[in-house]
Every structure is written in structure tokens, then in C-alpha cells.
Amino acid sequence: MSATQTSETKYFDLHTTGIGYLNRLREVTPRKGKPFMAVTVAALKGATDAVEYTYVDCNVVGEEAEKQIRRCQQAVDAEMKVLVGFRIGDIWPDVFTYQNGPKQGQAGVSLKGRLLYIGWIKINGKMVYQAKAVTAMPEQEQEVA
């Protein structure tokens, strides 16, 4: 567990790392607040010969993450396979009600998070980006009060 400190406030970070495909890359303009990039990550899990996917709808956070995601826009729009190594922060479930279709009126759940970091990008199997190696991990919190 790591803690991030801003002034006097401490935060606990919940990070999920893995690899996954980028989908639904888009610019979101909310009624209130600033526009932001969003993407759905189809995170891979399970055995390599029977891969399963967990979909996480993410706000892209941070200048470098946004820069790397924007590089992928054309490839995602062209439905190329864009595979990334990622770090997503603070995943939470978002409960919603289906508005139409066969599940209309039923409750659904989607996972949301903040895409914090892209370690590498492959487009159709070709490596197009590799981040510089990080030398240190965040300080580990030994005791929680």
C-alpha cells in the first residue's frame, strides 16, 4: 500500500496493472467542468489459451498518459488491435439502469477508473512505444493509523 501526500492530506492509492486492448477512445465534454479523454480498456485475464476480458471505462489522467492515448486515436478508429501495458487507479463500480434494449429497466454495473500510465503500446503486434524504465516504486506505508 502506498500513500500520496498533498500538503497535509494523505491519500491511499489503489492501482491495477495489466495489459489490455483500447476501445472507444473519445473526448468527453461534460455539462460542467473541463473536457477530458476517455477510453475503455479491455483488460486481459485468465489462461493464455482461454483469455477473458474485464472492461474498465477510464478517464485518461496525466499529460503523458493522454499524449500516448492520443497517439492511438487513428489506430483505434480503424479498428486495429491496440494492445497496451497500463496502470489504472482507483477502480470503482458504477451502477446504472439500462435505458433501452432487451435489458431496459434492469440494473447494470460497469467498472470505472483513471488511466494513469501507459508502459508500452503495440499496434497490430508491432511495438510503437516503450516508456523509460521507472527506477523506484512509491514509498511503502508500513503502518496505517
C-alpha positions as CSV (number, residue, x, y, z in Angstrom):
1,M,0.0,0.0,0.0
2,S,1.3,3.4,-0.8
3,A,0.2,6.8,0.3
4,T,0.4,10.0,-1.7
5,Q,0.7,13.3,0.3
6,T,-0.5,16.7,-0.8
7,S,0.0,19.4,1.8
8,E,-1.5,17.8,4.9
9,T,-3.9,15.4,3.2
10,K,-2.8,11.8,2.6
11,Y,-4.3,9.5,0.0
12,F,-4.2,5.8,-0.4
13,D,-3.6,4.6,-3.9
14,L,-5.3,1.6,-5.4
15,H,-3.6,0.7,-8.6
16,T,-4.4,-2.1,-11.1
17,T,-1.8,-3.0,-13.6
18,G,-2.0,-5.3,-16.6
19,I,-2.3,-5.5,-20.4
20,G,-5.4,-4.8,-22.5
21,Y,-6.8,-3.6,-25.7
22,L,-8.0,0.0,-26.2
23,N,-11.6,0.6,-27.3
24,R,-14.0,3.6,-27.5
25,L,-11.3,6.3,-27.4
26,R,-13.2,9.6,-27.2
27,E,-13.2,13.2,-26.0
28,V,-15.9,13.8,-23.4
29,T,-17.3,17.3,-22.9
30,P,-19.3,17.4,-19.6
31,R,-22.0,20.0,-19.0
32,K,-19.9,21.2,-16.1
33,G,-16.1,21.0,-15.9
34,K,-13.3,20.6,-18.5
35,P,-13.3,18.2,-21.4
36,F,-11.3,15.0,-20.9
37,M,-10.1,12.0,-22.8
38,A,-11.9,8.7,-22.1
39,V,-11.1,5.1,-23.2
40,T,-12.4,1.7,-22.5
41,V,-9.7,-0.8,-21.7
42,A,-10.4,-4.5,-22.3
43,A,-8.0,-5.9,-19.7
44,L,-6.9,-9.5,-20.3
45,K,-7.1,-12.1,-17.6
46,G,-7.1,-15.9,-17.2
47,A,-5.1,-18.5,-19.1
48,T,-3.4,-17.5,-22.3
49,D,-5.3,-20.2,-24.2
50,A,-8.7,-19.1,-22.9
51,V,-8.4,-15.3,-22.4
52,E,-11.2,-13.5,-20.7
53,Y,-11.7,-9.7,-20.7
54,T,-12.7,-7.2,-18.0
55,Y,-13.8,-3.9,-19.4
56,V,-12.9,-0.7,-17.5
57,D,-14.1,2.7,-18.7
58,C,-11.4,5.2,-17.9
59,N,-10.8,8.9,-17.7
60,V,-7.3,9.5,-19.0
61,V,-5.3,11.3,-16.3
62,G,-2.0,13.0,-16.7
63,E,-0.2,14.7,-19.6
64,E,2.0,11.7,-20.6
65,A,-0.9,9.2,-20.5
66,E,-3.1,11.5,-22.6
67,K,-0.3,12.1,-25.1
68,Q,0.2,8.3,-25.6
69,I,-3.6,7.6,-25.8
70,R,-4.0,10.4,-28.4
71,R,-1.2,8.7,-30.5
72,C,-3.6,5.7,-30.7
73,Q,-6.7,7.5,-31.9
74,Q,-6.4,6.7,-35.6
75,A,-5.5,3.0,-35.0
76,V,-8.4,2.6,-32.6
77,D,-10.8,4.3,-35.1
78,A,-9.5,2.0,-37.8
79,E,-10.3,-1.0,-35.5
80,M,-6.7,-2.1,-35.4
81,K,-5.6,-4.1,-32.4
82,V,-4.0,-1.6,-30.0
83,L,-2.5,-3.5,-27.0
84,V,-1.1,-1.6,-24.1
85,G,0.6,-2.1,-20.7
86,F,-1.4,0.0,-18.3
87,R,-1.8,1.2,-14.8
88,I,-5.4,2.2,-13.7
89,G,-6.1,3.9,-10.4
90,D,-9.0,3.9,-8.0
91,I,-11.3,1.4,-9.8
92,W,-14.9,1.6,-8.6
93,P,-18.2,0.0,-9.7
94,D,-20.8,2.3,-11.3
95,V,-24.4,1.1,-11.1
96,F,-26.8,2.2,-13.8
97,T,-30.2,1.3,-15.3
98,Y,-30.4,0.2,-18.9
99,Q,-32.4,2.7,-20.8
100,N,-33.3,0.6,-23.9
101,G,-32.8,-2.8,-25.4
102,P,-33.7,-6.2,-24.0
103,K,-32.4,-5.2,-20.5
104,Q,-34.4,-2.0,-20.4
105,G,-35.2,-1.1,-16.8
106,Q,-32.7,-3.6,-15.3
107,A,-29.7,-2.6,-13.2
108,G,-26.2,-3.0,-14.7
109,V,-22.7,-2.4,-13.3
110,S,-19.7,-1.1,-15.1
111,L,-16.2,-0.6,-13.8
112,K,-14.7,2.9,-13.9
113,G,-11.2,4.1,-13.2
114,R,-8.5,6.6,-14.0
115,L,-6.0,5.6,-16.7
116,L,-2.7,6.8,-15.1
117,Y,0.1,5.3,-17.1
118,I,0.9,3.6,-20.3
119,G,4.1,1.5,-20.2
120,W,4.1,0.3,-23.8
121,I,1.9,0.2,-26.9
122,K,1.7,-2.4,-29.7
123,I,-0.4,-1.8,-32.8
124,N,-1.3,-5.0,-34.7
125,G,1.6,-6.7,-32.9
126,K,4.3,-4.1,-33.6
127,M,5.8,-2.2,-30.7
128,V,5.3,1.5,-31.3
129,Y,6.1,2.9,-27.8
130,Q,8.1,1.9,-24.8
131,A,8.2,4.1,-21.7
132,K,11.5,4.7,-20.0
133,A,12.1,2.4,-17.0
134,V,11.0,3.7,-13.6
135,T,13.8,3.4,-11.1
136,A,11.8,3.5,-7.8
137,M,8.4,2.5,-6.6
138,P,6.4,4.8,-4.3
139,E,7.3,4.7,-0.7
140,Q,5.5,1.8,1.0
141,E,3.4,2.7,4.0
142,Q,4.2,0.3,6.9
143,E,1.5,1.3,9.3
144,V,-2.0,2.6,8.9
145,A,-3.3,4.7,11.8
